[in-house]
């Protein structure tokens, strides 16, 4: 394949990616306008609404459904279909555009790693969002306790917390309040929250609210005590995260050094990995090196993962 053909294909792929993104934006904007029109005049939904409905059906189950739930818990509001399309386009761009610099083997490996990198980014964003929510739990407990002391119901207290608290606690409390407004009982709505953001602190808060609401106990006193305990645990988690920060950075640095070494080797001797992949000994060496990198990354993750 000549360099001019590669440039043409790369330009075509970039144009297609921007075209898909533009169509997605137009469909989303058209959907919002149609929804506003239906709410105003009661017209029947057609066109883009059917496409949106089809997308919701596709993302309701299977791999797209799992991706949609993962993105929701991570606080990412992108369309799952658009995300998959963008990742596929990026993989093609890396496979074709990276060959002159990285070679055929390295560019293919990098392209196949893109979905894993995106999934890891979602996991990190989800974990960060959960940590931020846990950090807001003492304030959430105090808001609910103060509202309950003033004579408000649990649903009103949670709705008030959704208005007063910052993200992500505000968004989660508004979602719980919306579920309660739809007729879902308090037990189920709070357990859905615990499933979206699983942690010991959230589970303790959910169990306390559910049990006290069932038995008619002093919910405000219990939440006041829990808020102090959660404050102490937040400080402990902060100290632990500071201690293990070095191990986490070292783990990602090792992976970055490995990828940088691949780029440098191909720059010094172009096509080196392609030559290694052409022989049995070279393939064995590459597989062993990849296995060592994977084991090292897993060990770094295991060492830096501390349950508090």
URCORGI-V379219 format. One record per backbone hydrogen bond with DSSP energy under -1.0 kcal/mol. NH is the residue of the N-H (numbers start at 0). CO is the residue of the C=O. E is the energy in kcal/mol with one decimal. If there is no record, write none. Layout:
BEGIN
nh=NH co=CO e=E
nh=NH co=CO e=E
END
This chain:
BEGIN
nh=5 co=1 e=-1.9
nh=6 co=2 e=-2.3
nh=7 co=3 e=-2.2
nh=8 co=4 e=-2.6
nh=9 co=5 e=-2.7
nh=10 co=6 e=-2.5
nh=11 co=7 e=-2.3
nh=12 co=8 e=-2.5
nh=13 co=9 e=-2.4
nh=14 co=10 e=-2.3
nh=15 co=11 e=-2.4
nh=16 co=12 e=-2.5
nh=17 co=13 e=-2.4
nh=18 co=14 e=-2.2
nh=19 co=15 e=-2.7
nh=20 co=16 e=-2.3
nh=21 co=17 e=-2.5
nh=22 co=18 e=-2.4
nh=23 co=19 e=-2.3
nh=24 co=20 e=-2.2
nh=25 co=21 e=-2.3
nh=26 co=22 e=-2.5
nh=27 co=23 e=-2.5
nh=28 co=24 e=-2.5
nh=29 co=25 e=-2.6
nh=30 co=26 e=-2.4
nh=31 co=27 e=-2.2
nh=32 co=28 e=-2.2
nh=33 co=29 e=-2.5
nh=34 co=30 e=-2.4
nh=35 co=31 e=-2.2
nh=36 co=32 e=-2.3
nh=37 co=33 e=-2.7
nh=38 co=34 e=-2.3
nh=39 co=35 e=-1.6
nh=40 co=36 e=-2.9
nh=41 co=37 e=-1.9
nh=48 co=45 e=-1.7
nh=50 co=46 e=-1.4
nh=51 co=47 e=-2.8
nh=52 co=48 e=-2.6
nh=53 co=49 e=-2.5
nh=54 co=50 e=-2.3
nh=55 co=51 e=-2.3
nh=56 co=52 e=-2.1
nh=57 co=53 e=-2.3
nh=58 co=54 e=-2.2
nh=64 co=60 e=-1.1
nh=65 co=61 e=-2.2
nh=66 co=62 e=-2.4
nh=67 co=63 e=-2.5
nh=68 co=64 e=-2.5
nh=69 co=65 e=-2.3
nh=70 co=66 e=-2.5
nh=71 co=67 e=-2.1
nh=72 co=68 e=-2.5
nh=73 co=69 e=-1.3
nh=74 co=71 e=-1.3
nh=75 co=70 e=-3.1
nh=82 co=78 e=-2.4
nh=83 co=79 e=-2.6
nh=84 co=80 e=-2.3
nh=85 co=81 e=-2.5
nh=86 co=82 e=-2.4
nh=87 co=83 e=-2.4
nh=88 co=84 e=-2.4
nh=89 co=85 e=-2.5
nh=90 co=86 e=-2.3
nh=91 co=87 e=-2.0
nh=92 co=88 e=-2.3
nh=93 co=89 e=-2.5
nh=94 co=90 e=-2.5
nh=95 co=91 e=-2.2
nh=96 co=92 e=-3.1
nh=97 co=93 e=-1.8
nh=101 co=97 e=-3.3
nh=102 co=98 e=-1.4
nh=106 co=102 e=-1.9
nh=107 co=103 e=-1.8
nh=108 co=104 e=-2.4
nh=109 co=105 e=-2.6
nh=110 co=106 e=-2.2
nh=111 co=107 e=-2.3
nh=112 co=108 e=-1.4
nh=116 co=112 e=-2.7
nh=117 co=113 e=-2.5
nh=118 co=114 e=-2.5
nh=119 co=115 e=-2.5
nh=120 co=116 e=-2.4
nh=121 co=117 e=-2.4
nh=122 co=118 e=-2.3
nh=123 co=119 e=-2.6
nh=124 co=120 e=-2.5
nh=125 co=121 e=-2.7
nh=126 co=122 e=-2.7
nh=127 co=123 e=-2.5
nh=128 co=124 e=-2.3
nh=129 co=125 e=-2.3
nh=130 co=126 e=-2.4
nh=131 co=127 e=-2.3
nh=132 co=128 e=-2.1
nh=133 co=129 e=-2.6
nh=134 co=130 e=-2.2
nh=136 co=133 e=-1.1
nh=139 co=135 e=-2.6
nh=140 co=136 e=-3.1
nh=141 co=137 e=-2.0
nh=142 co=138 e=-2.3
nh=143 co=139 e=-2.5
nh=144 co=140 e=-2.4
nh=145 co=141 e=-2.7
nh=146 co=142 e=-2.3
nh=147 co=143 e=-2.5
nh=148 co=144 e=-2.2
nh=149 co=145 e=-1.4
nh=150 co=147 e=-1.4
nh=151 co=146 e=-2.3
nh=156 co=152 e=-2.3
nh=157 co=153 e=-2.6
nh=158 co=154 e=-2.3
nh=159 co=155 e=-2.3
nh=160 co=156 e=-2.3
nh=161 co=157 e=-2.0
nh=162 co=158 e=-1.3
nh=163 co=159 e=-2.0
nh=164 co=160 e=-2.6
nh=169 co=165 e=-2.6
nh=171 co=167 e=-2.2
nh=172 co=168 e=-2.5
nh=173 co=169 e=-2.1
nh=174 co=170 e=-2.0
nh=175 co=171 e=-2.2
nh=176 co=172 e=-2.6
nh=177 co=173 e=-2.3
nh=178 co=174 e=-2.0
nh=179 co=175 e=-2.1
nh=180 co=176 e=-2.2
nh=181 co=177 e=-1.4
nh=182 co=179 e=-1.4
nh=183 co=178 e=-2.1
nh=188 co=184 e=-2.2
nh=189 co=185 e=-2.4
nh=190 co=186 e=-2.0
nh=191 co=187 e=-2.1
nh=192 co=188 e=-1.3
nh=193 co=189 e=-2.1
nh=194 co=190 e=-1.8
nh=195 co=191 e=-2.0
nh=196 co=192 e=-2.2
nh=202 co=198 e=-2.0
nh=203 co=199 e=-2.4
nh=204 co=200 e=-2.2
nh=205 co=201 e=-2.6
nh=206 co=202 e=-2.5
nh=207 co=203 e=-2.2
nh=208 co=204 e=-2.3
nh=209 co=205 e=-2.5
nh=210 co=206 e=-2.7
nh=211 co=207 e=-2.5
nh=212 co=208 e=-2.0
nh=213 co=209 e=-1.7
nh=214 co=210 e=-2.6
nh=215 co=211 e=-1.5
nh=216 co=211 e=-1.1
nh=218 co=216 e=-1.7
nh=221 co=217 e=-2.0
nh=222 co=218 e=-2.7
nh=223 co=219 e=-2.0
nh=224 co=220 e=-2.0
nh=225 co=221 e=-2.2
nh=226 co=222 e=-2.3
nh=227 co=223 e=-1.2
nh=228 co=224 e=-1.7
nh=229 co=225 e=-3.1
nh=230 co=226 e=-1.8
nh=231 co=227 e=-1.9
nh=232 co=228 e=-2.2
nh=233 co=229 e=-2.1
nh=234 co=230 e=-1.7
nh=235 co=231 e=-1.9
nh=236 co=232 e=-2.6
nh=237 co=233 e=-1.9
nh=238 co=234 e=-2.0
nh=239 co=235 e=-2.3
nh=240 co=236 e=-2.5
nh=241 co=237 e=-1.6
nh=242 co=238 e=-1.7
nh=243 co=239 e=-2.2
nh=247 co=243 e=-1.8
nh=248 co=244 e=-2.4
nh=249 co=245 e=-2.3
nh=250 co=246 e=-2.0
nh=251 co=247 e=-1.9
nh=252 co=248 e=-2.2
nh=253 co=249 e=-2.2
nh=254 co=250 e=-1.4
nh=255 co=251 e=-2.3
nh=256 co=252 e=-2.6
nh=257 co=253 e=-2.0
nh=258 co=254 e=-2.2
nh=259 co=255 e=-2.4
nh=260 co=256 e=-2.3
nh=261 co=257 e=-1.7
nh=262 co=258 e=-1.9
nh=263 co=259 e=-2.4
nh=264 co=260 e=-2.5
nh=265 co=261 e=-2.0
nh=266 co=262 e=-1.8
nh=267 co=263 e=-2.6
nh=268 co=264 e=-2.8
nh=271 co=268 e=-1.3
nh=274 co=270 e=-1.9
nh=275 co=271 e=-2.2
nh=276 co=272 e=-2.6
nh=278 co=275 e=-1.4
nh=282 co=278 e=-2.1
nh=283 co=279 e=-2.3
nh=284 co=280 e=-2.4
nh=285 co=281 e=-2.3
nh=286 co=282 e=-2.4
nh=287 co=283 e=-2.6
nh=288 co=284 e=-2.4
nh=289 co=285 e=-2.4
nh=290 co=286 e=-2.4
nh=291 co=287 e=-2.4
nh=292 co=288 e=-2.3
nh=293 co=289 e=-2.4
nh=294 co=290 e=-2.7
nh=295 co=291 e=-2.6
nh=296 co=292 e=-2.3
nh=297 co=293 e=-2.4
nh=298 co=294 e=-2.6
nh=299 co=295 e=-2.3
nh=300 co=296 e=-2.2
nh=301 co=297 e=-2.4
nh=302 co=298 e=-2.5
nh=303 co=299 e=-2.2
END
